[in-house]
Amino acid sequence: MEVTRRRSWWGWGWEDAAVAGEELERLAGLLAGFLGDAGRPRQAPEPAALGLRAPRVRPPAALDAIADASDEARAAHSHGKSFADVVAALEGDLDEPCDLVLRPRDEAEVAAALDWCSTAGVAAIPYGGGTSVVGGVTPRVGAGYAGAVSLDLGGLDRVLEVDTVSRAVRVEAGMLGPALEDALRPHGLTLRHQPQSYEFSSVGGWLATRSAGHHSTLHTHIDERVEGMRAVTPRGTLETRRLPASGAGPSPDRLLLGSEGALAVITEAWLRVVARPRFRAQAAVRFPGFVAGAAAARALGQSGLLPATCRLVDAAEALVNRVGDGSACLLLLGFESGDHPVEAELARGLELCADHAGVADPRPGPGAAGDTATAWRSAFVRLPYVRDAVARLGHIVETFETAVTWDRFEELWAAVTERTGAAVAGVCGAGMVTCRLTHVYADGCAPYFTVIARSRHGAQRAHWAEVKAAASEAILGGGGTITHHHAVGRDHRPWYDRQRPELVAEALMAAKRALDPAWILNPGVLVDPAPA
């Protein structure tokens, strides 16, 4: 009998993949060593035990077939996957649950749902895979609405067309990453876009949040993959022309990219694809310090080699993820191609690393015992499950990322590390701040910080908020962006409002008034909700 895997309603991924047993004991032991406290595991309540308030709205009969008011559906759709979301769910504190989950199966049902929401004053929150880590899908919409519904796009999950001549795919927005790759594989193609959330996030979510994949250079963001898009707004359908490039005025695609469900519900897109890689070459390079490793990363970013992987991990993070002993920083360097061997590119890349005191590890084949790159990839994919386990034990694991030009990198890295570390020490008493460079450009890089801090059940969210604020202030003060690829959501709004020019804010609100006159689409994301 086939066993159906269940998604966790409160945390990351599959229920049966959660950290448990000996793995949880080992993690508690590590935390005891790092933080002086192993923590105490807690269990998440069942949705039926949450005592969710009764739905405040009922859909019209025409939407009954796609409406779900069950406790399990409402609980799972009332939060994303930020640290604060996970802790709130563990504590059973879903104080503002969505009233209904609507699961449209086509564009007509999306339009019908938006028509009802606009007429009834109900907030509509587009929901793809639910993997937002910045409060992008939480129904905190203020008092100006009769209710809030989660608009789950999972039913729009088909590949509609594959153009092998132009190398593009037309796909519905609800399709998840693995399903899209499965559809492209028989054609020898790939989207080459795999964020850490890849297994559970959707095409529409990538577009709405301008997500970045794990490839470090060239087409790092989903933006560069878009040929054309289609979306439903409360005013009607918006479709952009499919083109390889255009100079005809401001790009309409750019209006939808990064709109986070506040302007429209993205329903499908034409995306550029590439030949699946047949040639790969990779190495791990050790550096005596993070600044030296960053200098090598800059040289690689400005060399024109365009490595697929150019990820610099500091010594502490390498130790935590079991890809180093804590004595050196580690740069994971890899090249790939669907057309030609790439050993020459790797050889030149290693020469550039050697110019900055980088020493390459002996290189076993990909997947072989001792393969550092494969070990890192496994830890990278496993990390969200580990994050949930740390939350269950009562401590804090949080990540935040930014981007900055090379001339300001060292200053920003030092300031963010120092100020965040001071906040951790002052608020939590013990903890650590690590950093890695996830993406490398000719003119700058994307530093990605991780905080592991001591806390306790009942205080985690308050401690998290103080540390998050200190880190965000340091990022803006250092000339970085409040987010390189995690989006704005509700958690980043205070700093996003300061980063964007005021005239851009006014233009964005004008666009919302034009496309969403009743102000019902994802209120509070990018702009304020409607007044009560």
C-alpha positions, 0 to 999 in steps of 0.5 A: 500500500502506498503511503501518502506523505503529509506536509507539516501544518506548522513547520517546514516540509514533510512531517516524516522528515522532521528532526527526531530521535538521535538526530534531535539528541545530537542537535541538542548536544551541539546547542549545549556546547554552543549556547550552554543550554540543550533546550527542551523539546516541545510538540506542536498542537494539532489544528483541532486543538487551536481553538480557531475563531469561527469563520467571519465570512461565507463564500457565495454558492458559486465558490462552495466547491473550492472553499475549505473552512476546516481547522487543518486548512486554515491553520496551515494557511495562516502563517508562512515559514519565518522563525516567528511564524514557526514559533507562533504555530508551536505555541498555538498562537494563531490569533489572526487566522484566515477565515477560509481557504479558496483553491481555484482550479483555473483563472475563471475561479481566480477572477470569481474569487477576487470579484467576491472579495472586492464586493464583500470587503474580504482580504485575499492573500495569494498563496503558492507553496507557503514558504515565505520567511518574511510574513508574506502570507500571514493574514494580519490585514488590520480591521478594515476588512470583513474577513481574510481568505487564503487564495491557494494557487496549487490547483494551477499546476500544469505545464502548458507548452514547451518551446524547444526552438526558443527554449522556453516553457509556458507554465501555470503559477501553482506548479512546484519546482520538482514537478516543473523539472520533471516536465522539462527533463524529457526535453533535455531542459532545465529552468536552472532556478533552485532556491533553498525552498525549491521542493515546496515553493511555486513558480508564482511565488518565485515571480511574486517575490523575485526569488534567487536560486542557488546558482551564484552568478549570471542569472541569479534571480528569476527576473532574468528568466521571464519572457512574459507573464499573465495575471488576474487583477480585480480590474481584469486580466493583465497579460504581457507580450512574450519577447526576448527583450524590449525597449518599449517603455517601462517593462510591464513584467517588472510591475508584477515581479516582486509585487508579492500578491499586492497588485495581482494574482500571477497565474502563468508565465513564459520562462526561459530554460536552458540545456541540462548540464552534462559537464561539471567540475567543482572544488572546495578552497580553504582560506585563512580568513573571510576577507581573503575569501571575499577578495577571491570571490570578487576576482571570480565575479569580475573574471567573466568565468561565471561559475555556477557555484561561488559560495564562501562560508565562514569558518564557524558556519563550515564547522556547524554544517560539518564541512570544516573544522572551524580553522578556515573559511571555505569557498565552494567553486563549481562550473557546469555546462550543457555544451562543453567540458569546464575543467579549464574554467575550474583550473583558472578559477583555482588560480584566482583563488591561489592569488588570495591565499586559497588552497584547494582541497583534494578533489574526489568526484561529485558524490564521492566520500569526502566530497565537500560540495555534496556535503554542503548541499545536503546540509543546505537542504536539511537546514530548514528542518534543523531550524524547526528543531531548534525552535522546538528546543526553545532557542533561535536560528534566524537568517537574514541576507542583503546585497552591497557593492564591493567597495562597502562590503568589508565595512558592512560585514564587520558592522552587521556582525558586530551589532548583531552579535552585541544584540545577541549577547545583550538580549539572549546572553549567548549565541553566534553570528556566521556569514556566507556569500551566496551570490557574487556579481562583478560589482558586489555580493550577497552576504547571508548571515545566520544567528544561533542564539540562546532563548527559552520557550515563551520568550523566543519571538520577543528575543527574535524581534530585537535581534532582527531589528538590530541586524536590519538597522546595521544592514541599512546603515551599511549601505545594503538592501533590506533583502537580496531575495527573501522579499519584503512581506510584513517583517521587512516593511519598516526598513523597506519603507526607508529604503525606497524613494518616497515618490516610488511609494506614491507610484506603487500606491497609484498602481494598487489603486488602478489594479485593486481599487478595493485594496483587497490583495494581500493588505500590509505587504509593500503598502499599508492595508485599507483604513478601518 
